[in-house]
């Protein structure tokens, strides 16, 4: 399912307008009512986007966000999602339940599509990101970045080729970038429910502005530090430039979670993942997982438990600063420090893969025949961008958890949302301690 249609709002606006005109209302009343309705629709759109606000919970975060606090604050960048949520109950491979999707990031938007300077980095390679060999050698990204589940990389990759071919009659070849994290705890991952049409929908629905976050798109079936995770985004302003981050968060152990330096994971050992459906037989349940209802006694599952800290994260960095590919790689590698600040360890079972691009030097990145002039920010001026990369990554991961709601998937397996009331309490105590010691923001 794809959320976010505004056709009904459009019909409602037209109906109100016609009724007011028929009643002979004064023009200023019509204008006032329409503005009020449009404002309400805008607020509803923002709410529908599920945009998190860590600062409202008292989380002290460094740096100045852009207007959307998202990767789309880098001009031209667009993001689209296709979210698939279907069925409940016991897993039947090929039928569901389905908790998955596709996310598309377009560096210059759907209508432009020309190349950007780019770089990538792997902290731990228990994961996949296609197309990176050519980025490593050329320093150029020549299409969208797609994120989905582990077993849907192939179909999404092929879909990107078809999408590019259909849009460009001169198209010859492509090496699409498609990344993944594993959603098989909540999703019928071996049912191959993601299709080429779902990838097309994510690409064609990509827009700038607010970025829907949490359990959407490729992040639908993901968990992060034992809480529900998924898509998160954040941005930072650095003088005239912007650094934006988008993550698909599916990594981390609960005990490692840190928020603004506080050991939140240790302070919130519960709620944990649990089983909501007592009709599911023990052979379909994992060991060590309790029932959700009542006393949380062990559900008696016999499948292997999920290893602590298993999972992955994909991080996408965008900037409008005029950087060469080697400089972009320096920023991309620093995003791992944002991952570390929130408790990411790069464990053996985690695929931690990072990619970044600059929208500057448009002609130089796209030119195929003639020499092209370009700009380069001096290395001595990138420290602010490095810090922004770290801080925006930290917040994007937190935002993925704040935006995500509790979700039940295959076999009644349920991953809880990060309890925001308890996080607020912890942050209040932390801030009081900081202020009591005379430490300023």
C-alpha positions in Angstrom: 0.0 0.0 0.0 1.2 3.5 -0.7 0.0 6.2 1.7 -0.3 9.9 1.1 -3.0 10.4 -1.5 -4.5 13.9 -1.4 -7.3 13.4 -4.0 -10.0 13.4 -1.4 -8.7 16.7 0.2 -8.8 18.2 -3.3 -12.5 17.2 -3.8 -13.3 18.6 -0.3 -11.7 21.9 -1.0 -13.6 22.2 -4.3 -16.9 21.4 -2.6 -16.4 24.0 0.1 -15.5 26.6 -2.4 -18.6 25.9 -4.5 -21.0 26.0 -1.6 -19.6 29.3 -0.3 -19.9 30.9 -3.7 -23.5 29.6 -4.1 -24.4 31.1 -0.7 -23.1 34.5 -1.8 -20.4 34.7 0.9 -18.1 37.6 0.7 -14.8 37.0 -1.1 -12.7 37.5 2.0 -14.7 34.8 3.8 -14.1 32.4 0.9 -10.4 33.2 1.0 -10.2 32.8 4.8 -12.0 29.4 4.8 -9.9 28.1 2.0 -6.7 29.2 3.7 -7.9 27.5 6.9 -8.7 24.3 5.2 -5.4 24.3 3.3 -3.6 24.9 6.6 -5.5 21.9 8.1 -4.6 19.8 5.1 -1.0 20.8 5.4 -0.9 19.9 9.1 -2.6 16.6 8.3 0.0 15.9 5.6 2.8 16.6 8.1 1.2 14.3 10.6 0.7 11.6 8.0 4.4 11.9 7.2 5.1 10.8 10.7 8.0 13.3 11.2 9.8 12.7 14.5 11.0 15.5 16.8 13.6 14.3 19.2 14.2 17.9 20.6 10.6 18.0 21.8 11.5 15.0 24.0 14.4 16.9 25.5 17.1 15.2 23.5 20.1 17.5 23.2 21.4 17.3 19.6 24.3 19.2 18.1 24.1 21.3 15.0 21.5 23.3 13.1 18.9 21.2 11.1 17.6 22.3 7.7 13.8 23.2 7.4 12.7 19.6 6.9 15.5 18.1 9.0 15.8 15.5 6.3 18.0 14.5 3.3 15.7 16.5 1.1 17.1 19.7 2.6 19.8 19.2 0.0 18.2 20.9 -3.0 17.0 18.6 -5.7 17.1 15.4 -3.6 13.8 13.4 -3.7 12.7 10.4 -1.7 9.9 7.9 -2.4 8.5 4.9 -0.6 6.4 1.9 -1.4 5.1 0.2 1.8 3.7 -3.3 1.8 1.7 -4.5 4.8 -0.6 -7.4 4.2 -2.0 -10.3 6.2 -1.6 -11.6 9.8 -1.0 -14.9 11.6 1.2 -17.8 10.8 3.8 -17.6 8.1 2.9 -19.2 4.8 5.8 -18.7 2.4 4.6 -16.9 -0.7 1.4 -15.7 1.0 2.6 -13.7 4.0 2.2 -12.0 6.3 4.0 -9.2 4.3 5.9 -6.4 6.1 8.4 -4.9 3.5 8.8 -2.4 0.8 11.1 -0.2 -1.3 12.7 3.2 -0.7 14.1 5.4 -3.6 16.5 8.3 -3.2 17.0 10.4 -6.3 20.0 12.7 -6.1 18.7 15.2 -8.6 15.0 14.3 -8.7 13.0 12.3 -11.1 12.9 14.9 -13.9 16.7 15.5 -14.0 18.5 12.3 -13.3 22.0 13.3 -14.4 25.1 12.1 -12.6 26.7 13.2 -9.3 30.1 12.8 -7.8 29.9 10.0 -5.2 31.7 7.5 -2.9 30.9 4.6 -0.7 32.3 2.7 2.3 31.7 -0.6 4.1 32.3 -0.8 7.8 31.2 -4.5 7.9 30.3 -6.4 4.8 27.6 -8.8 5.9 25.2 -7.1 3.5 24.8 -5.9 -0.1 25.0 -2.7 -2.1 25.2 -3.2 -5.8 26.9 -0.9 -8.3 29.6 0.2 -5.9 32.6 -1.2 -7.9 32.1 1.4 -10.6 31.5 4.2 -8.0 34.8 3.2 -6.4 36.7 3.5 -9.8 34.8 6.4 -11.4 33.7 8.5 -8.5 30.3 9.0 -10.1 26.8 7.8 -9.3 24.6 7.6 -12.4 21.1 6.9 -11.1 18.9 6.5 -8.0 19.8 4.7 -4.8 17.3 2.1 -3.8 16.9 0.3 -0.5 14.8 -2.8 0.1 15.0 -6.2 1.9 17.8 -8.7 1.5 16.0 -11.0 -0.9 14.6 -8.3 -3.2 17.8 -6.7 -4.3 17.7 -8.5 -7.7 14.2 -7.5 -8.7 14.6 -3.9 -7.6 17.9 -3.7 -9.5 16.3 -5.0 -12.7 13.4 -2.6 -12.2 15.7 0.4 -12.0 17.2 -0.6 -15.4 13.7 -0.9 -16.9 12.7 2.5 -15.4 15.7 4.3 -16.8 15.3 2.6 -20.2 11.7 3.6 -20.5 12.5 7.3 -19.6 15.5 7.7 -21.9 15.4 6.5 -25.6 19.2 6.8 -25.7 19.7 4.5 -22.7 22.4 1.8 -23.2 23.4 0.4 -19.9 23.3 0.9 -16.1 24.8 -0.4 -12.9 22.1 0.4 -10.4 22.8 1.0 -6.7 20.5 -1.2 -4.6 21.1 -1.8 -0.9 19.4 -4.1 1.6 18.8 -5.0 5.2 17.1 -8.2 6.5 13.4 -8.1 7.5 12.8 -11.8 7.9 11.8 -11.6 11.5 8.6 -9.7 10.6 8.2 -10.3 6.9 7.7 -13.3 4.6 11.1 -12.6 3.1 11.3 -15.8 1.1 7.9 -15.0 -0.5 9.5 -12.4 -2.8 6.6 -10.0 -2.5 8.4 -7.0 -3.8 7.9 -6.6 -7.5 9.2 -4.3 -10.3 5.9 -2.3 -10.0 6.7 -1.6 -6.4 10.1 -0.2 -7.3 8.5 1.9 -10.1 6.0 3.3 -7.6 8.8 4.3 -5.2 10.7 6.0 -8.0 7.6 7.7 -9.4 6.3 8.9 -6.1 9.7 10.5 -5.0 9.3 14.1 -3.8 11.2 16.7 -2.0 10.1 18.2 1.3 9.1 16.2 4.4 10.4 12.6 4.4 8.1 9.9 5.7 10.0 7.9 8.3 9.7 4.9 10.5 8.1 1.6 9.3 7.8 2.7 5.7 9.3 1.7 2.4 12.4 -0.5 2.7 12.3 0.0 6.4 8.8 -1.4 7.0 10.0 -4.7 8.6 13.2 -3.5 10.3 14.1 -3.4 14.0 16.8 -1.2 15.6 18.4 -1.8 18.9 15.6 -4.1 19.8 12.9 -1.5 19.1 11.0 -1.0 15.9 13.2 0.8 13.4 13.2 1.6 9.7 13.7 4.8 7.7 15.2 7.8 9.5 16.5 11.1 8.2 18.1 14.3 9.4 20.1 17.3 8.1 22.6 19.9 9.2 23.4 23.4 7.9 27.0 24.3 7.7 27.3 28.0 6.5 25.9 28.0 2.9 26.0 24.2 2.6 23.7 21.4 3.8 24.5 17.8 4.7 21.5 15.4 4.7 21.3 11.8 5.9 18.9 9.0 5.3 19.2 5.6 7.0 17.5 2.2 6.9 18.2 1.2 10.5 18.0 -2.5 11.3 21.1 -2.9 13.6 22.2 -2.8 17.2 21.8 -4.5 20.5 19.5 -3.0 23.1 22.2 -2.7 25.8 24.4 -0.6 23.4 21.8 2.1 22.7 22.9 5.6 23.6 20.8 8.8 23.2 22.6 12.1 23.8 25.2 10.0 25.6 22.7 8.5 28.1 22.8 4.6 28.3 19.1 4.4 27.3 19.4 0.8 26.3 20.4 -0.3 29.8 17.8 2.0 31.3 15.0 0.5 29.0 15.5 -3.3 29.1 11.7 -3.5 28.4 9.6 -3.6 26.4 11.1 -6.4 24.3 10.0 -8.3 21.3 7.2 -10.7 22.0 4.6 -13.1 20.5 1.1 -11.7 20.3 -0.6 -14.8 18.9 -0.9 -17.8 21.2 -2.3 -20.0 18.4 1.0 -20.1 16.6 2.7 -23.5 17.2 6.1 -23.7 19.1 7.9 -24.9 16.0 7.1 -21.5 14.3 8.3 -19.4 17.2 11.9 -18.4 18.3 13.2 -19.4 21.7 13.7 -16.9 24.4 10.8 -14.7 23.3 8.0 -14.0 25.8 4.3 -13.7 25.2 3.0 -10.2 24.8 -0.1 -10.3 27.0 -0.2 -10.5 30.7 2.7 -12.0 32.5 5.6 -12.1 30.0 6.5 -15.7 30.4 8.5 -17.5 27.8 6.5 -18.4 24.8 8.3 -21.7 24.5 9.5 -21.4 20.9 12.0 -23.9 19.6 13.5 -22.0 16.6 16.9 -20.5 17.1 16.9 -17.1 18.8 17.9 -14.0 16.9 21.6 -13.3 17.8 22.1 -10.2 19.9 23.2 -7.3 17.8 22.3 -9.0 14.5 21.1 -6.7 11.7 22.4 -4.1 9.4 22.2 -0.4 8.5 22.4 1.5 5.2 23.3 5.1 5.3 22.9 7.6 2.5 24.7 11.0 2.7 23.9 14.0 0.4 25.5 17.4 0.3 25.5 20.4 -1.9 29.0 21.4 -0.9 31.4 21.2 -3.9 33.4 18.2 -3.0 35.5 15.7 -5.1 34.8 12.0 -4.7 37.7 11.5 -2.3 36.4 14.3 -0.1 32.9 12.8 -0.2 34.4 9.5 0.9 35.9 11.2 3.9 32.4 12.4 4.9 30.9 9.0 4.2 33.4 7.3 6.5 32.7 9.8 9.3 29.0 8.8 9.3 30.2 5.6 11.0 31.0 7.8 14.0 27.4 8.9 14.2 26.5 5.2 14.2 28.9 4.7 17.0 27.5 7.6 19.0 24.1 5.9 19.2 25.5 2.5 20.0 26.3 0.8 16.7 29.2 -1.6 17.0 29.5 -3.1 13.5 29.0 -6.6 14.9 29.8 -9.7 12.8 26.3 -10.2 11.6 25.7 -6.6 10.7 26.0 -5.3 7.2 27.0 -1.6 7.7 27.3 0.0 4.3 27.4 3.8 3.5 27.2 5.8 0.4 27.3 9.6 -0.3 27.1 12.1 -3.1 27.4 15.8 -3.9 24.9 17.7 -6.0 27.5 20.4 -6.8 29.6 20.4 -10.0 26.7 19.3 -12.1 28.2 19.8 -15.5 31.5 18.2 -14.5 29.8 15.1 -13.1 27.6 14.7 -16.2 30.1 15.6 -19.0 31.1 12.7 -21.2 33.1 14.3 -24.0 34.7 17.6 -23.2 36.9 19.0 -20.3 34.8 20.7 -17.7 35.6 23.2 -15.0 34.7 22.4 -11.4 34.9 23.7 -7.9 36.5 22.1 -4.9 36.1 23.1 -1.3 39.6 23.2 0.3 40.3 20.4 2.7 40.9 22.9 5.5 37.2 23.9 5.2 35.5 20.5 5.5 35.6 20.1 9.3 32.2 21.6 9.7 30.8 19.1 7.1 32.5 16.2 8.9 30.8 17.2 12.2 27.5 17.6 10.4 27.8 14.1 8.9 28.3 12.6 12.3 25.5 14.5 14.1 23.0 14.1 11.3 23.6 10.3 11.2 23.2 10.0 14.9 19.9 11.9 14.8 18.7 10.0 11.6 19.0 6.7 13.4 17.2 8.0 16.5 14.5 9.4 14.2 14.0 6.0 12.6 13.0 4.6 16.0 11.0 7.6 17.1 8.9 7.5 14.0 8.2 3.8 14.0 5.3 2.3 15.8 4.9 -1.2 17.3 4.5 -3.7 14.5 3.3 -7.4 14.5 4.5 -9.5 11.7 4.9 -13.2 10.8 3.8 -15.8 13.4 2.6 -13.0 15.7 6.2 -11.7 16.3 5.9 -8.2 17.6 8.6 -5.5 17.8 7.8 -2.7 20.2 8.2 1.0 19.5 10.7 3.0 21.5 8.6 4.4 24.5 8.7 8.1 24.0 7.3 8.9 27.5 10.1 7.0 29.1 12.7 8.5 26.8 11.4 12.0 27.8 11.8 11.1 31.5 15.4 9.9 31.0 16.2 13.1 29.0 14.6 15.3 31.7 16.8 13.7 34.4 19.9 13.9 32.2 19.2 17.6 31.4 18.6 18.4 35.1 21.9 16.8 36.0 23.7 18.7 33.3 22.2 22.0 34.3 22.9 21.3 38.0 26.5 21.0 37.1 26.5 24.3 35.3 27.0 22.8 31.8 25.4 24.7 29.0 24.2 23.4 25.6 
